Amino acid sequence: MKKTIRTTTGDWLEINPETDTWIIRTSRPTTRIGADYAKGEDLYLMNDAKGIRHYYIVSWVSQNRDYKESFKTCNEEEKDQFIRDRVLKAGKIGLDADITDRIEKYFPGLLKAKK
């Protein structure tokens, strides 16, 4: 599912959430069991042909298994804040281990940084 979106600097960027690296991904409902309405935000990383890192957020809403998505690029500060917000929301339960591992892999020390 390739998309073309505008970056924070005004350039066009081709993204593909199916192949780009996800950093934080919210579970999506796969059956009608439970809530018929769900929403979430996912953070992705992609490297362009020049090796420059780009981050984007996919905000989605599911109602009766119909998905609507919006896409937004973000800069380093917005990416860091997005991750920190998810850590705070996870609270005592904490983030899933696979998400924590991805954050440490791509952004070493971020979870230990001053909040």
A tleap script that builds the chain and sets N, CA, C and O, in Angstrom:
source leaprc.protein.ff14SB
mol = sequence {
  NMET LYS LYS THR ILE ARG THR THR THR GLY
  ASP TRP LEU GLU ILE ASN PRO GLU THR ASP
  THR TRP ILE ILE ARG THR SER ARG PRO THR
  THR ARG ILE GLY ALA ASP TYR ALA LYS GLY
  GLU ASP LEU TYR LEU MET ASN ASP ALA LYS
  GLY ILE ARG HIE TYR TYR ILE VAL SER TRP
  VAL SER GLN ASN ARG ASP TYR LYS GLU SER
  PHE LYS THR CYS ASN GLU GLU GLU LYS ASP
  GLN PHE ILE ARG ASP ARG VAL LEU LYS ALA
  GLY LYS ILE GLY LEU ASP ALA ASP ILE THR
  ASP ARG ILE GLU LYS TYR PHE PRO GLY LEU
  LEU LYS ALA LYS CLYS
}
set mol.1.N position { 0.838 -1.173 0.000 }
set mol.1.CA position { 0.000 0.000 0.000 }
set mol.1.C position { 0.891 1.248 0.000 }
set mol.1.O position { 1.071 1.883 1.039 }
set mol.2.N position { 1.432 1.587 -1.134 }
set mol.2.CA position { 2.274 2.774 -1.241 }
set mol.2.C position { 1.415 4.028 -1.216 }
set mol.2.O position { 0.317 4.076 -1.769 }
set mol.3.N position { 1.956 5.036 -0.555 }
set mol.3.CA position { 1.300 6.344 -0.468 }
set mol.3.C position { 2.368 7.402 -0.678 }
set mol.3.O position { 3.547 7.166 -0.412 }
set mol.4.N position { 1.962 8.554 -1.149 }
set mol.4.CA position { 2.860 9.695 -1.248 }
set mol.4.C position { 2.311 10.778 -0.337 }
set mol.4.O position { 1.159 11.194 -0.460 }
set mol.5.N position { 3.168 11.233 0.590 }
set mol.5.CA position { 2.754 12.256 1.551 }
set mol.5.C position { 3.783 13.374 1.550 }
set mol.5.O position { 4.910 13.205 1.087 }
set mol.6.N position { 3.373 14.514 2.077 }
set mol.6.CA position { 4.255 15.674 2.159 }
set mol.6.C position { 4.989 15.649 3.496 }
set mol.6.O position { 4.391 15.376 4.537 }
set mol.7.N position { 6.299 15.938 3.461 }
set mol.7.CA position { 7.101 15.955 4.681 }
set mol.7.C position { 6.951 17.291 5.392 }
set mol.7.O position { 6.318 18.216 4.881 }
set mol.8.N position { 7.546 17.379 6.586 }
set mol.8.CA position { 7.497 18.626 7.350 }
set mol.8.C position { 8.274 19.736 6.654 }
set mol.8.O position { 8.078 20.913 6.955 }
set mol.9.N position { 9.168 19.365 5.714 }
set mol.9.CA position { 9.935 20.371 4.969 }
set mol.9.C position { 9.287 20.722 3.636 }
set mol.9.O position { 9.815 21.545 2.888 }
set mol.10.N position { 8.136 20.098 3.329 }
set mol.10.CA position { 7.423 20.413 2.098 }
set mol.10.C position { 7.748 19.504 0.927 }
set mol.10.O position { 7.166 19.654 -0.147 }
set mol.11.N position { 8.672 18.559 1.115 }
set mol.11.CA position { 9.009 17.617 0.048 }
set mol.11.C position { 7.990 16.482 0.013 }
set mol.11.O position { 7.255 16.259 0.975 }
set mol.12.N position { 7.959 15.773 -1.111 }
set mol.12.CA position { 7.089 14.604 -1.236 }
set mol.12.C position { 7.872 13.366 -0.862 }
set mol.12.O position { 9.054 13.244 -1.186 }
set mol.13.N position { 7.214 12.451 -0.184 }
set mol.13.CA position { 7.857 11.238 0.300 }
set mol.13.C position { 6.959 10.046 0.001 }
set mol.13.O position { 5.773 10.047 0.333 }
set mol.14.N position { 7.540 9.026 -0.632 }
set mol.14.CA position { 6.782 7.806 -0.897 }
set mol.14.C position { 6.979 6.850 0.273 }
set mol.14.O position { 8.107 6.495 0.613 }
set mol.15.N position { 5.876 6.440 0.883 }
set mol.15.CA position { 5.921 5.546 2.039 }
set mol.15.C position { 5.162 4.263 1.729 }
set mol.15.O position { 4.355 4.207 0.801 }
set mol.16.N position { 5.435 3.244 2.519 }
set mol.16.CA position { 4.703 1.992 2.397 }
set mol.16.C position { 4.663 1.321 3.765 }
set mol.16.O position { 5.616 0.634 4.133 }
set mol.17.N position { 3.588 1.499 4.525 }
set mol.17.CA position { 3.498 0.902 5.858 }
set mol.17.C position { 3.625 -0.623 5.870 }
set mol.17.O position { 3.922 -1.209 6.911 }
set mol.18.N position { 3.404 -1.262 4.737 }
set mol.18.CA position { 3.540 -2.716 4.684 }
set mol.18.C position { 4.999 -3.151 4.679 }
set mol.18.O position { 5.312 -4.257 5.121 }
set mol.19.N position { 5.904 -2.293 4.182 }
set mol.19.CA position { 7.317 -2.670 4.103 }
set mol.19.C position { 8.232 -1.776 4.934 }
set mol.19.O position { 9.349 -2.184 5.253 }
set mol.20.N position { 7.797 -0.574 5.291 }
set mol.20.CA position { 8.627 0.302 6.124 }
set mol.20.C position { 8.710 -0.270 7.538 }
set mol.20.O position { 7.865 -1.064 7.950 }
set mol.21.N position { 9.727 0.141 8.264 }
set mol.21.CA position { 9.963 -0.363 9.615 }
set mol.21.C position { 8.988 0.267 10.593 }
set mol.21.O position { 8.937 1.490 10.723 }
set mol.22.N position { 8.216 -0.562 11.281 }
set mol.22.CA position { 7.336 -0.018 12.313 }
set mol.22.C position { 8.106 0.045 13.618 }
set mol.22.O position { 8.893 -0.844 13.941 }
set mol.23.N position { 7.862 1.113 14.358 }
set mol.23.CA position { 8.480 1.294 15.671 }
set mol.23.C position { 7.437 1.006 16.746 }
set mol.23.O position { 7.679 0.217 17.659 }
set mol.24.N position { 6.294 1.639 16.634 }
set mol.24.CA position { 5.177 1.386 17.545 }
set mol.24.C position { 3.948 1.132 16.685 }
set mol.24.O position { 3.614 1.913 15.794 }
set mol.25.N position { 3.293 0.029 16.974 }
set mol.25.CA position { 2.104 -0.323 16.204 }
set mol.25.C position { 1.008 -0.727 17.183 }
set mol.25.O position { 1.232 -1.537 18.083 }
set mol.26.N position { -0.167 -0.160 17.001 }
set mol.26.CA position { -1.315 -0.458 17.847 }
set mol.26.C position { -2.058 -1.657 17.270 }
set mol.26.O position { -2.255 -1.749 16.059 }
set mol.27.N position { -2.464 -2.563 18.131 }
set mol.27.CA position { -3.215 -3.738 17.672 }
set mol.27.C position { -4.515 -3.307 17.020 }
set mol.27.O position { -5.219 -2.427 17.516 }
set mol.28.N position { -4.815 -3.936 15.916 }
set mol.28.CA position { -6.069 -3.662 15.216 }
set mol.28.C position { -7.013 -4.842 15.405 }
set mol.28.O position { -6.577 -5.994 15.396 }
set mol.29.N position { -8.288 -4.566 15.574 }
set mol.29.CA position { -9.234 -5.672 15.748 }
set mol.29.C position { -9.328 -6.506 14.472 }
set mol.29.O position { -9.358 -5.971 13.363 }
set mol.30.N position { -9.373 -7.821 14.650 }
set mol.30.CA position { -9.467 -8.705 13.487 }
set mol.30.C position { -10.816 -9.403 13.398 }
set mol.30.O position { -11.142 -10.008 12.377 }
set mol.31.N position { -11.593 -9.320 14.459 }
set mol.31.CA position { -12.922 -9.938 14.448 }
set mol.31.C position { -13.937 -8.942 14.986 }
set mol.31.O position { -13.573 -7.866 15.463 }
set mol.32.N position { -15.185 -9.298 14.909 }
set mol.32.CA position { -16.236 -8.421 15.434 }
set mol.32.C position { -16.453 -8.623 16.919 }
set mol.32.O position { -17.291 -7.949 17.518 }
set mol.33.N position { -15.720 -9.532 17.521 }
set mol.33.CA position { -15.863 -9.753 18.961 }
set mol.33.C position { -15.327 -8.530 19.685 }
set mol.33.O position { -14.247 -8.038 19.357 }
set mol.34.N position { -16.058 -8.046 20.647 }
set mol.34.CA position { -15.618 -6.873 21.396 }
set mol.34.C position { -16.136 -5.603 20.766 }
set mol.34.O position { -17.233 -5.570 20.208 }
set mol.35.N position { -15.346 -4.568 20.859 }
set mol.35.CA position { -15.775 -3.246 20.390 }
set mol.35.C position { -15.884 -3.201 18.873 }
set mol.35.O position { -15.038 -3.741 18.160 }
set mol.36.N position { -16.925 -2.557 18.396 }
set mol.36.CA position { -17.074 -2.344 16.963 }
set mol.36.C position { -16.341 -1.086 16.522 }
set mol.36.O position { -16.303 -0.772 15.333 }
set mol.37.N position { -15.759 -0.367 17.475 }
set mol.37.CA position { -15.057 0.874 17.174 }
set mol.37.C position { -13.695 0.820 17.862 }
set mol.37.O position { -13.610 0.530 19.056 }
set mol.38.N position { -12.657 1.094 17.127 }
set mol.38.CA position { -11.312 1.131 17.705 }
set mol.38.C position { -10.511 2.188 16.963 }
set mol.38.O position { -10.819 2.532 15.822 }
set mol.39.N position { -9.481 2.699 17.624 }
set mol.39.CA position { -8.611 3.673 16.972 }
set mol.39.C position { -7.196 3.487 17.497 }
set mol.39.O position { -6.980 2.875 18.543 }
set mol.40.N position { -6.249 4.019 16.761 }
set mol.40.CA position { -4.865 3.908 17.191 }
set mol.40.C position { -3.949 4.744 16.322 }
set mol.40.O position { -4.362 5.334 15.324 }
set mol.41.N position { -2.695 4.775 16.732 }
set mol.41.CA position { -1.663 5.481 15.974 }
set mol.41.C position { -0.425 4.601 15.929 }
set mol.41.O position { -0.042 3.992 16.927 }
set mol.42.N position { 0.192 4.545 14.760 }
set mol.42.CA position { 1.380 3.737 14.550 }
set mol.42.C position { 2.518 4.644 14.094 }
set mol.42.O position { 2.304 5.582 13.326 }
set mol.43.N position { 3.721 4.359 14.568 }
set mol.43.CA position { 4.906 5.131 14.193 }
set mol.43.C position { 5.792 4.277 13.301 }
set mol.43.O position { 6.107 3.134 13.633 }
set mol.44.N position { 6.192 4.838 12.168 }
set mol.44.CA position { 7.038 4.137 11.205 }
set mol.44.C position { 8.310 4.924 10.923 }
set mol.44.O position { 8.366 6.144 11.076 }
set mol.45.N position { 9.322 4.185 10.507 }
set mol.45.CA position { 10.606 4.738 10.088 }
set mol.45.C position { 10.871 4.246 8.680 }
set mol.45.O position { 10.675 3.068 8.380 }
set mol.46.N position { 11.313 5.138 7.820 }
set mol.46.CA position { 11.758 4.718 6.493 }
set mol.46.C position { 12.984 5.531 6.114 }
set mol.46.O position { 13.107 6.702 6.473 }
set mol.47.N position { 13.886 4.893 5.383 }
set mol.47.CA position { 15.085 5.554 4.879 }
set mol.47.C position { 14.897 5.802 3.394 }
set mol.47.O position { 14.521 4.897 2.648 }
set mol.48.N position { 15.160 7.041 2.963 }
set mol.48.CA position { 15.018 7.331 1.540 }
set mol.48.C position { 16.271 6.875 0.788 }
set mol.48.O position { 17.191 6.318 1.386 }
set mol.49.N position { 16.300 7.112 -0.513 }
set mol.49.CA position { 17.411 6.664 -1.354 }
set mol.49.C position { 18.745 7.282 -0.937 }
set mol.49.O position { 19.802 6.712 -1.208 }
set mol.50.N position { 18.705 8.442 -0.280 }
set mol.50.CA position { 19.926 9.110 0.180 }
set mol.50.C position { 20.334 8.653 1.575 }
set mol.50.O position { 21.341 9.119 2.108 }
set mol.51.N position { 19.560 7.741 2.174 }
set mol.51.CA position { 19.864 7.250 3.512 }
set mol.51.C position { 19.342 8.136 4.632 }
set mol.51.O position { 19.688 7.936 5.796 }
set mol.52.N position { 18.516 9.110 4.291 }
set mol.52.CA position { 17.951 10.011 5.297 }
set mol.52.C position { 16.748 9.334 5.944 }
set mol.52.O position { 15.883 8.782 5.264 }
set mol.53.N position { 16.714 9.388 7.272 }
set mol.53.CA position { 15.592 8.810 8.010 }
set mol.53.C position { 14.385 9.740 7.978 }
set mol.53.O position { 14.504 10.952 8.152 }
set mol.54.N position { 13.238 9.146 7.753 }
set mol.54.CA position { 11.971 9.868 7.817 }
set mol.54.C position { 11.051 9.089 8.746 }
set mol.54.O position { 11.056 7.858 8.757 }
set mol.55.N position { 10.266 9.817 9.520 }
set mol.55.CA position { 9.317 9.208 10.445 }
set mol.55.C position { 7.921 9.656 10.048 }
set mol.55.O position { 7.709 10.794 9.628 }
set mol.56.N position { 6.982 8.746 10.188 }
set mol.56.CA position { 5.598 9.137 9.935 }
set mol.56.C position { 4.663 8.366 10.850 }
set mol.56.O position { 4.965 7.266 11.312 }
set mol.57.N position { 3.522 8.984 11.090 }
set mol.57.CA position { 2.503 8.419 11.966 }
set mol.57.C position { 1.271 8.103 11.123 }
set mol.57.O position { 0.808 8.926 10.333 }
set mol.58.N position { 0.765 6.912 11.308 }
set mol.58.CA position { -0.496 6.519 10.683 }
set mol.58.C position { -1.548 6.524 11.787 }
set mol.58.O position { -1.487 5.716 12.713 }
set mol.59.N position { -2.507 7.429 11.686 }
set mol.59.CA position { -3.638 7.468 12.619 }
set mol.59.C position { -4.785 6.733 11.947 }
set mol.59.O position { -5.114 7.011 10.794 }
set mol.60.N position { -5.390 5.804 12.657 }
set mol.60.CA position { -6.444 5.004 12.045 }
set mol.60.C position { -7.648 4.860 12.965 }
set mol.60.O position { -7.549 4.940 14.190 }
set mol.61.N position { -8.774 4.648 12.327 }
set mol.61.CA position { -10.038 4.409 13.020 }
set mol.61.C position { -10.685 3.213 12.334 }
set mol.61.O position { -10.726 3.130 11.107 }
set mol.62.N position { -11.186 2.293 13.141 }
set mol.62.CA position { -11.895 1.128 12.621 }
set mol.62.C position { -13.308 1.148 13.178 }
set mol.62.O position { -13.516 1.191 14.391 }
set mol.63.N position { -14.259 1.115 12.286 }
set mol.63.CA position { -15.654 1.029 12.708 }
set mol.63.C position { -16.304 -0.074 11.893 }
set mol.63.O position { -16.398 0.011 10.668 }
set mol.64.N position { -16.751 -1.114 12.591 }
set mol.64.CA position { -17.341 -2.278 11.925 }
set mol.64.C position { -16.407 -2.848 10.860 }
set mol.64.O position { -16.844 -3.221 9.772 }
set mol.65.N position { -15.135 -2.910 11.183 }
set mol.65.CA position { -14.065 -3.456 10.334 }
set mol.65.C position { -13.772 -2.626 9.087 }
set mol.65.O position { -13.064 -3.102 8.199 }
set mol.66.N position { -14.284 -1.424 8.990 }
set mol.66.CA position { -13.916 -0.497 7.923 }
set mol.66.C position { -12.848 0.430 8.480 }
set mol.66.O position { -13.042 1.043 9.530 }
set mol.67.N position { -11.725 0.536 7.787 }
set mol.67.CA position { -10.614 1.351 8.269 }
set mol.67.C position { -10.517 2.661 7.507 }
set mol.67.O position { -10.680 2.713 6.288 }
set mol.68.N position { -10.249 3.716 8.263 }
set mol.68.CA position { -9.923 5.015 7.685 }
set mol.68.C position { -8.578 5.399 8.267 }
set mol.68.O position { -8.370 5.299 9.477 }
set mol.69.N position { -7.666 5.837 7.418 }
set mol.69.CA position { -6.320 6.172 7.864 }
set mol.69.C position { -5.937 7.568 7.410 }
set mol.69.O position { -6.382 8.048 6.367 }
set mol.70.N position { -5.096 8.214 8.222 }
set mol.70.CA position { -4.478 9.470 7.816 }
set mol.70.C position { -2.988 9.346 8.111 }
set mol.70.O position { -2.580 8.620 9.019 }
set mol.71.N position { -2.185 10.059 7.337 }
set mol.71.CA position { -0.740 9.943 7.406 }
set mol.71.C position { -0.123 11.305 7.670 }
set mol.71.O position { -0.564 12.318 7.127 }
set mol.72.N position { 0.912 11.315 8.518 }
set mol.72.CA position { 1.569 12.580 8.859 }
set mol.72.C position { 3.041 12.303 9.125 }
set mol.72.O position { 3.379 11.394 9.882 }
set mol.73.N position { 3.914 13.085 8.503 }
set mol.73.CA position { 5.335 12.947 8.817 }
set mol.73.C position { 5.627 13.693 10.110 }
set mol.73.O position { 4.872 14.578 10.513 }
set mol.74.N position { 6.724 13.329 10.752 }
set mol.74.CA position { 7.108 14.024 11.975 }
set mol.74.C position { 8.625 14.158 12.027 }
set mol.74.O position { 9.354 13.360 11.439 }
set mol.75.N position { 9.083 15.177 12.739 }
set mol.75.CA position { 10.518 15.404 12.879 }
set mol.75.C position { 11.040 14.616 14.085 }
set mol.75.O position { 10.286 13.896 14.739 }
set mol.76.N position { 12.332 14.761 14.368 }
set mol.76.CA position { 12.961 14.022 15.477 }
set mol.76.C position { 12.275 14.296 16.816 }
set mol.76.O position { 11.990 13.369 17.575 }
set mol.77.N position { 12.012 15.568 17.100 }
set mol.77.CA position { 11.383 15.919 18.378 }
set mol.77.C position { 9.986 15.320 18.498 }
set mol.77.O position { 9.621 14.793 19.549 }
set mol.78.N position { 9.212 15.400 17.433 }
set mol.78.CA position { 7.855 14.844 17.454 }
set mol.78.C position { 7.887 13.324 17.598 }
set mol.78.O position { 7.053 12.738 18.288 }
set mol.79.N position { 8.859 12.694 16.940 }
set mol.79.CA position { 9.024 11.242 17.061 }
set mol.79.C position { 9.345 10.863 18.496 }
set mol.79.O position { 8.739 9.946 19.049 }
set mol.80.N position { 10.307 11.573 19.108 }
set mol.80.CA position { 10.673 11.293 20.503 }
set mol.80.C position { 9.485 11.492 21.435 }
set mol.80.O position { 9.256 10.686 22.336 }
set mol.81.N position { 8.728 12.565 21.218 }
set mol.81.CA position { 7.569 12.841 22.069 }
set mol.81.C position { 6.494 11.769 21.893 }
set mol.81.O position { 5.861 11.360 22.866 }
set mol.82.N position { 6.290 11.320 20.672 }
set mol.82.CA position { 5.318 10.255 20.402 }
set mol.82.C position { 5.688 9.001 21.198 }
set mol.82.O position { 4.831 8.385 21.832 }
set mol.83.N position { 6.970 8.632 21.157 }
set mol.83.CA position { 7.427 7.446 21.890 }
set mol.83.C position { 7.250 7.648 23.389 }
set mol.83.O position { 6.746 6.764 24.081 }
set mol.84.N position { 7.657 8.797 23.886 }
set mol.84.CA position { 7.520 9.056 25.326 }
set mol.84.C position { 6.055 9.040 25.769 }
set mol.84.O position { 5.736 8.538 26.847 }
set mol.85.N position { 5.176 9.584 24.947 }
set mol.85.CA position { 3.744 9.559 25.269 }
set mol.85.C position { 3.235 8.122 25.368 }
set mol.85.O position { 2.436 7.808 26.250 }
set mol.86.N position { 3.689 7.256 24.476 }
set mol.86.CA position { 3.260 5.854 24.515 }
set mol.86.C position { 3.799 5.155 25.759 }
set mol.86.O position { 3.115 4.314 26.341 }
set mol.87.N position { 5.020 5.497 26.169 }
set mol.87.CA position { 5.592 4.920 27.388 }
set mol.87.C position { 4.752 5.344 28.589 }
set mol.87.O position { 4.442 4.521 29.450 }
set mol.88.N position { 4.382 6.624 28.652 }
set mol.88.CA position { 3.561 7.107 29.766 }
set mol.88.C position { 2.182 6.451 29.778 }
set mol.88.O position { 1.676 6.095 30.842 }
set mol.89.N position { 1.575 6.290 28.608 }
set mol.89.CA position { 0.253 5.661 28.530 }
set mol.89.C position { 0.305 4.197 28.942 }
set mol.89.O position { -0.658 3.671 29.500 }
set mol.90.N position { 1.432 3.536 28.668 }
set mol.90.CA position { 1.568 2.121 29.027 }
set mol.90.C position { 1.643 1.945 30.540 }
set mol.90.O position { 1.258 0.901 31.067 }
set mol.91.N position { 2.140 2.969 31.238 }
set mol.91.CA position { 2.161 2.958 32.700 }
set mol.91.C position { 2.830 1.743 33.299 }
set mol.91.O position { 3.856 1.276 32.806 }
set mol.92.N position { 2.237 1.231 34.371 }
set mol.92.CA position { 2.817 0.104 35.099 }
set mol.92.C position { 2.854 -1.175 34.273 }
set mol.92.O position { 3.729 -2.019 34.464 }
set mol.93.N position { 1.916 -1.315 33.367 }
set mol.93.CA position { 1.889 -2.515 32.522 }
set mol.93.C position { 3.119 -2.534 31.623 }
set mol.93.O position { 3.704 -3.591 31.387 }
set mol.94.N position { 3.507 -1.380 31.129 }
set mol.94.CA position { 4.679 -1.278 30.264 }
set mol.94.C position { 4.365 -1.593 28.814 }
set mol.94.O position { 3.301 -2.116 28.481 }
set mol.95.N position { 5.318 -1.262 27.966 }
set mol.95.CA position { 5.185 -1.543 26.543 }
set mol.95.C position { 5.442 -3.021 26.291 }
set mol.95.O position { 6.125 -3.683 27.072 }
set mol.96.N position { 4.894 -3.532 25.200 }
set mol.96.CA position { 5.206 -4.899 24.798 }
set mol.96.C position { 6.700 -5.008 24.548 }
set mol.96.O position { 7.339 -4.051 24.111 }
set mol.97.N position { 7.250 -6.178 24.828 }
set mol.97.CA position { 8.693 -6.387 24.681 }
set mol.97.C position { 9.166 -6.132 23.256 }
set mol.97.O position { 10.255 -5.591 23.061 }
set mol.98.N position { 8.374 -6.508 22.256 }
set mol.98.CA position { 8.809 -6.290 20.878 }
set mol.98.C position { 8.896 -4.803 20.541 }
set mol.98.O position { 9.757 -4.395 19.762 }
set mol.99.N position { 8.022 -4.000 21.115 }
set mol.99.CA position { 8.079 -2.551 20.888 }
set mol.99.C position { 9.284 -1.956 21.601 }
set mol.99.O position { 10.002 -1.138 21.027 }
set mol.100.N position { 9.510 -2.359 22.847 }
set mol.100.CA position { 10.671 -1.870 23.596 }
set mol.100.C position { 11.958 -2.236 22.867 }
set mol.100.O position { 12.865 -1.410 22.763 }
set mol.101.N position { 12.047 -3.461 22.364 }
set mol.101.CA position { 13.238 -3.897 21.630 }
set mol.101.C position { 13.457 -3.050 20.382 }
set mol.101.O position { 14.593 -2.684 20.077 }
set mol.102.N position { 12.391 -2.734 19.662 }
set mol.102.CA position { 12.525 -1.911 18.450 }
set mol.102.C position { 12.986 -0.493 18.792 }
set mol.102.O position { 13.826 0.075 18.095 }
set mol.103.N position { 12.438 0.069 19.857 }
set mol.103.CA position { 12.845 1.419 20.254 }
set mol.103.C position { 14.325 1.423 20.608 }
set mol.103.O position { 15.058 2.318 20.188 }
set mol.104.N position { 14.774 0.431 21.375 }
set mol.104.CA position { 16.188 0.354 21.754 }
set mol.104.C position { 17.079 0.105 20.543 }
set mol.104.O position { 18.192 0.627 20.478 }
set mol.105.N position { 16.604 -0.686 19.583 }
set mol.105.CA position { 17.394 -0.988 18.386 }
set mol.105.C position { 17.607 0.258 17.525 }
set mol.105.O position { 18.724 0.523 17.082 }
set mol.106.N position { 16.548 1.013 17.291 }
set mol.106.CA position { 16.630 2.153 16.382 }
set mol.106.C position { 16.976 3.470 17.073 }
set mol.106.O position { 17.470 4.394 16.426 }
set mol.107.N position { 16.724 3.565 18.377 }
set mol.107.CA position { 16.981 4.803 19.123 }
set mol.107.C position { 17.606 4.459 20.472 }
set mol.107.O position { 16.970 4.653 21.508 }
set mol.108.N position { 18.845 3.951 20.479 }
set mol.108.CA position { 19.476 3.517 21.731 }
set mol.108.C position { 19.465 4.623 22.787 }
set mol.108.O position { 19.825 5.768 22.511 }
set mol.109.N position { 19.050 4.263 23.986 }
set mol.109.CA position { 19.062 5.196 25.106 }
set mol.109.C position { 17.848 6.091 25.223 }
set mol.109.O position { 17.699 6.776 26.235 }
set mol.110.N position { 16.977 6.115 24.235 }
set mol.110.CA position { 15.821 7.018 24.276 }
set mol.110.C position { 14.922 6.725 25.473 }
set mol.110.O position { 14.427 7.650 26.117 }
set mol.111.N position { 14.710 5.460 25.773 }
set mol.111.CA position { 13.833 5.115 26.887 }
set mol.111.C position { 14.457 5.451 28.231 }
set mol.111.O position { 13.754 5.560 29.235 }
set mol.112.N position { 15.781 5.618 28.253 }
set mol.112.CA position { 16.459 5.982 29.493 }
set mol.112.C position { 16.671 7.487 29.595 }
set mol.112.O position { 17.085 7.996 30.636 }
set mol.113.N position { 16.382 8.197 28.501 }
set mol.113.CA position { 16.591 9.651 28.469 }
set mol.113.C position { 15.648 10.338 29.443 }
set mol.113.O position { 14.604 9.799 29.812 }
set mol.114.N position { 16.035 11.528 29.848 }
set mol.114.CA position { 15.208 12.321 30.767 }
set mol.114.C position { 13.843 12.562 30.148 }
set mol.114.O position { 13.734 12.982 28.996 }
set mol.115.N position { 12.812 12.294 30.922 }
set mol.115.CA position { 11.437 12.432 30.406 }
set mol.115.C position { 10.846 13.763 30.747 }
set mol.115.O position { 9.701 14.040 30.389 }
savepdb mol mol.pdb
quit
